[in-house]
Structures are given as structure tokens and as C-alpha cells.
Amino acid sequence: MTIKTDIAVIGASPAGLMAARYAALGGAKVTLFEKKEEIGKDPHPANSVFKGMMNITGEKIDSSYVVHNIKGMKLISPGGHKIKVKTQGYALDKGAFDRFYEKKALSEGVEIKTGVEVVGLNRKDSGVVLKTASGNADVTDRVKAKVVIIADGILSKNAQAVGLQTMKHPEDIAWGTELTIRAPGIGEPGYAEYFVGSLAPGWKATYLPRGEDEAAIGVYVRRHGKNVDSFLNPWIERFKELKNISDDEFEIVERKSAGDPIVAIPNQTYTDNIMVAGGAAGQSGIGYAMHAGQIAGNVGAMAIAKGDYSARTLSKYRSDWRSSLYTEHVFGRIGLETLRKMDDSEIDELFELFEDEDVSSLIKGKTVNQGLSVLTLMLQKKPSSILKAGAFFRNR
């Protein structure tokens, strides 16, 4: 069987759902393919969003997927120096979040096919032919699309298949594991906590309250491989000590592992007939990925209306994304690379400089990606505080 559509979206990620919805809003016939049997089932471990991240999308937070309100974040150095950033945030039921945006896409006329995996892409006759498999992989169908938006996550084989090197620094993907845990009252505090330094080299160890007796803790590490157990296990023990939780009070409910392209920096994100958005394009953060999907959907609809699906037309996707989000990604890379190259004692000294300052004033009116470290804020406020150490220029 052959299916014809204007725009085929691969992956029901936040970026994919937004791309499909906005392409449909622009008048295109859109079909979204998701290999999972059900959207929202076994979701990505990303489990929180800050209001600033969502502001750029124009989307309002809906109570249906919020499990706990967060007042902001505390960034904590190896020696325990804390910097508080007040910014409204939300712990998410990520499955409910995905289903919420699935409904929005459906309401705009997007056709969603779940349990269908795209297993091949070929450009033909000014379009793209997709090979799909559902259920028994021996049974395949063909899909003819004028434009394809790939949004199937950080390990996208489809982006690789069309020859796009979507990230400038794929070696800097942060690999991590998040645990949902239970302990008495552990979900009640109002601040997320991010611990930096040798505890989680290159990025962070996390604590996210999720209300009552539930929280999420995890580690995200760069340049130490995909298996982060050697960092996760010590973090679990340290966390129990910090929060005064006994072994018999501590319960692991769920474990999820994934990669975060936090400082991978998008590179080649489009070619003739094809755009790549979200994690597959090195675009980190739920809100930021959603906005990239919005841009891709708008550009795809424009291309359909013009009848021109060339790379030249689709290059508007890259230019619009760069004007909106590129600077923050670059600052994030500078900040996290500086952090990765600093010793714990140097990080402590740096945090001492800002311990009594209101860094939240730096982010008023701006988007805030929880994936951008406090060093991004520090760099904006006192560039000399980082550059004096010369850490960014070290060969590590």
C-alpha cells in the first residue's frame, strides 16, 4: 500500500508533535509516524520544564500534566556553595504531557500512525519515499511525501540515513540515567537541585521534587560513555546522606536512561525535502525542541504552498532557528565546557563569587533552559570571573 501526504513527520517527540501541528495549521496535509504503539507510553526521562523555556513557544502550561510546582533551581558546587535561581518550573507527568500535545496535533487534522516505524528514506521525483514497517517487520508500506521532518530522537537512524551530520559535537552528548524514587516527604520541597563537579563530570547530578513522597534523581555525564552507573551509584548514596534518608526508607520506582545533546550544537539540519528537529538535530530542552518543531512545521507548510521543497527554501528553518536560539546554545557550550575543565576547588571558588547575588535577575524576560548551566548566567554577568581561570582554553 502507498500513502501520499504533503509532509511526513517521523517521531512523536515534543519537536515532532509541534512540527506536525504547525505544518497542519499552515494548510499542509500531515502524517506523523511513531514507532511506539501508544504516544506517552515509556516516555523520555526528561521530566521538568521551566516557564521561561515554554514562553518562547507561546504555549501555556496546563495543569493536566503538572505533578508539582517548582519555585526555581539551586545550583550546588562540590563544596556545597549554593546559587539560587528563582524561576517558575514544573515537574511533569511526561506521558500526560505527550498525550496533551498529541490531542492538539489531532485537533488540527494531523493523521497519526502509531506502531509504525520508518525503516528507509529515498528521494525520488522531487519528493521522498519512506518505507515503513508495523507489527511484523516483514510487512512494509510506502509513503510518498514532499517534505519530511525527522524528529525521532537523539539516536535517529533516519537523520544518518540521509547523510546529515546533525551535530557539531556528537562526542559531547550527555548520557544519563534518571530514577523515580520514593521516601517520606522527599517530593515536597519547592526547588530543583543541580550538583556540579566531579560527581557528574561535564554536567550535573539532579534532584527534582515531584510532590509528597516522590522525586526524581539522576546523573548526566559527558565523555565517559553511555553507562553512567559508576557515577549514579555514588550519587544515590550521597543523596541519601544529604537528605537523611535511611536505606529502608529509600525505594527506586523506575529507571530510565537517555542522552541529552545539551552542548552538541546543531549542525546540518536540512537538505532538499528534509528537515531535522529536536534531539535528532542536537536541540536540547523540551521547550527549545518544541520551538524548533514549530519553526520546521511553519517552514514545511510554506514550502508546500510554494511548491518548492529545495534546500534553498528549507534553509529558512535554519536561519529562523539561529536567530531565535543559537546564541543560548553557544553560551551553554562555553559554560559547560568551562565547567568540565575546572577542578572542584575552582568551581567552589567561582560559586563563592555569586553566592550572595541574585542571578535570577539575569534571566528576566528571557528563555531559560535548565540544560544551560549556571556558568552561562555567570558568563553573561561577569565574563572575567570565568575567563580569568582560563579553564575554557585548557586542553582536557
N, C-alpha and C positions, 0 to 999 in steps of 0.2 A: 504494500500500500504506500502511496505517495501523498504526503501532506504539503500543501502550499500555504505560505504565510509571508507577510511583509518582513517581520522581524522575529527571529528566534532568539530567545534568551536561555542560556544554559546555566542552571543553578538558582535555587530559591533562597539564596543568601539575602541579607538586607540590601546589598547592592543590586542583586538580580531582581528582587521584587520591586524595588523602586524604578529600576530601568524599564521593566515591563509595564508598570503602571504609567510612567510618564510618556513612554512611547505610545501607549494606547490613548492617553489624554491628547497627544499630538495628532491623532487621527489614523495611526497605523494599525494594521491587523497584527496582533502579537500572540505568539505561542511560547509559553515557558515550559521547559523540561527540567524536572527534578528527579534524580535517581532514587531518592528515598520514597518509600511508599506513602509517607504522610509528612506534610510540612509541619515543623515544630517537634517532631519526634527525634530524640537523640540530638539535641541542638548543639551548636558550637559552644565551648565553655565560656565565651565572652558573656559576662553576667551583670554588667552595670553600664550606665551611661550618665554623663553629666549634662545638665541643661544647656550649657554652652555648646556642647557638641551637637545637640539637636537643633539649636536655634538656627544654624546655617541651613538646615533642611526645610525650615518653615513648618515642621511637624510639631504638634502639641503632644506632650506626654499624656498617656491615657492610663487611668488607674487600673484598668483590667489586667495589665501586665507588670505592675509595680508591686513588689512584696515588702519593700522597706524604703523609707525616705532617708537620704544621706545629706548631712549638712555641709560636707566638704571632704577634704583629704588631709591626712597628716603624713608628711614625708620624713622618714626617720633614718638618721645616719648610723653607721656601725656602733658608735659610742652612745647612741641614744638621744642625740640632739634632734629636736623636732621642729619642723616648719609646718604651720597650719595654713591651709588654703581654703577659705570659705567659698564654696560654690555648690549650688544645689545639685544633688545627684540622686540616683535611683538604683536600687538593687532590683534586678529583673527576673521574672519568670520568662526565660528566653524562649521557651516553647510557645507560651502565650503571646509573646512579642512577635514571633514569626507568623503565627496564625492571624494576628491582628492585621499585619500588612499583607498577608495572603488575601484576606477578605477585601482589603482596599483595592488590590490589583484586580480581583474578580469583579468588583463593582464597576470598574472602568472597562470591562469587556475582555480582559486578558483570558485566554484559554490556557489553563494549567494542566499539564500532564505529569502526574506523579508516578513513581515506579518506572520511569523511563530514563535510561542513560544514553547520552550521546557518546558513541564509540568511534566516530570518524567524521572528518570535515574535509571537503574538497571544493575549491572554487571552480564553477562552471558557468559559462554563458552569463557573465555579469552578476552572478549570484553565488550562493553557497549551497552545496548539497550535504546534508547531515545524515549520517547513518545512526539509527537509534536501536536500542535493544531493551526489551521489557520482559520481566519474568524469566523465561528460558532464553538465555543469551543467543541461542541458535535462531530465534525468531527476530528478524530485524525489519525495520521500516525505513523509508527515505523521507526526508523533509527538504523541500526547496524553499530557501529564504533569500531575500535580497540583502538583508543585513543580519549579522549575528552579533549578539552581545554575550561574551563569555564572563560568567560571574560565579564560577563553581569552586572558589576557594583557593587557598594558598598552594595546594598541590595539584593545580589544574593541569591535566594532561592535554586538554584541548588547546590551551594557550601555547603549549610547547609544540603541538602538532602543526600549528600554522606558522611556526618558525619565529615567534616573537620572544625576545628576551625582555620580559616584562619588568624585571627589577635590576637596578644598577648594582645592588649589593646583596644578592641572594644568600651569601655566606653569613649575613648579619640578621637573618630571621631569628627571632627569639622563640625558642622551643620551651614549652611549659606544660605543667600539669596543675589542674585546679581540683581541689577536694571540696565537696559539700560535707560539712561536719555538724555534729550536734554536741552541745554542752550547756549546762544550766546558765541561762541569761546571756549567752555569747552573742546573740543576734541583736541585742538592744542598743548598743552604742550608736551614735549618730555620725561617726566619721569612719571612712575607709582609711586603712593604713598601708603605706608602701615603704618597705625597708630596702635600702640600697647598700651596695658594697660587696665584699667577698662572699656574703651569704648567698647572693644570686648574681654572679658576675655579668656585667653588661646591661642588667636591667633591674628586676625587683622581686622581692618576696611580698606576698599580699595577704591582707585580711579585710574581708568585706562582710560587715554585719548584714544579716538577711531577715532580722526580726525574731523576737522571742529566743528560742534555743538553737537557732540555725545560723550558720555563717559559711563563707567560702574562704579557703586559704590556698595558697599556691606559690609556685616559683616560675619565673620566666628568665631564661639564661641564654646568653649569646656566645657562640663559638665554643661550645662544649658538647655538641652533638644533640640528638633528639631525645635521648634518655636522660632525664634530669633527676633521677631518683637519688643520686649522690648529694644533691642539694636539697631535694624535697624532704628526705628523712630527717636531716639535722634541723630543718626549719620546723617540722612538726614538733620535735622535742623542745626547741627553743620557744615556740609559740605557746605550748602548754605551760612552760615555766613562766613566760611573761604574763600570761593570763591566769596563772594559778589554777590550772585545771589538772585534776588527778587522772591517772590512766583509766580508772573505771568510770569516769565521767565523760571521757572523750570517745566519740563514735564517728567513724567515717561512713557516710551515707552513700556517696557517689564519687567516682573518679573520672575525670576527662582530661585528655591530652590533645594539644594542638600547637600550631605555630602562629606567631604574630609577626607580620612584616613591619614592625614598628619603625625601623630605620633603614629598610631595604631600598627605599626611594623608587617610585615608578619610573620606568624607562620607556620601552616600546609598548604603547598601549593601544595602537590602532594600525590597521593596514587596509587595503581595499576590502570593503564589505564587512570588516570585522573590528570590534572594539572589545577591550578587556577592562573590567571594573572590579573593585573590591579587593579582597585578599589576593586574588589571582593576578592583580596588577600592582601589588605592593602597597595598597592603600589601606592603612591601619585605622582602627577605631570604628565603632558601629556608625556613629553619626557621619563621620567623614566618608565612609564607604557608601552610605545611603546617598549622600550628596553627589558622589561620583556617579552613582547609578542614575540619579535624576538627570545629570548632565548628559550621560550616554543616551538615556531614553529620549531626551529632547533633541539631541543631535541626530539620532536614528530616525525619529519622526520627520525631522527637517529633510534628511536625505531622501526618505521615501517620497515626500511631497515634491521634491525637486527632480526625482528620477535619476539622481546621481549618487552612487554609493562608493565613489572612488576614495582613495586615501586622502586626496586633497580636500574633499568635502568633509570627511570624518575627522580631519585634523582639528576641526573646531572643538572637538571633545577635549583634546589635549590642551589647547590654548585656554579654554574656559576653566578647565581644572587647574591649570597652573596659576591663572590669575586669582583663583579662589583659595587654593590650599597649598601650593608649592612651598611658599615661604615657611609655613609652620612645619612642614615635613623636614625642610633643610635645617631649621633651628633645632628640631628634635634630634636629628642625626648628630649635629655638633654637640648638643648637650649630652646625649647618651654615649657618644664616643669619648668625650672628655671623662665622663663617669667611669667608663670601662677601663681607662688607662690610669686612673688615680688609685693610690693606695688608700686603705681605710682611714689612716691618720689624716691624710689630706682631705678626704671627704668630711671628716669630723670638723676640721678647721674651717672648711668652706661653709658648712651648715651653721657654725657658730656665728659667722658674719651676718646671717639672716634670721637668726633665731628669734629676735625681738622685733622683726619688721613684718609689716602687713603685705606679704607678697600677693595676696588676693587682689590688691588694688591694680596689679599689673594686668589682670585678665578681665576687667570690667568691659563689657561691650564686645568682647572677643569670643571666638570659639575656644573651647578648652578640651583637649584630647587627653584623657587620663594616661594615654600612652606616651605623652611628652613629659619628660622628667622635670623635676624642679629646677634642674640646671638650665633648662630652656628659659624659665622665668628669671633665673639669676642672670643669665647671659643678657637678657633684654634690659635688666635694671642696672647691673654693674658688670659690664663686659670685662673690666680689668681683673675682677675677682677670680675669673677662670683663666684668662689668658696669662696672668702673672705666673701661674703654676706651670704653664707650658705643657700641660698634660695632653691637650688635643694633638700636639705635634710629636708626641713620643711614638717610637716605633714598637708598638706592642700588638 
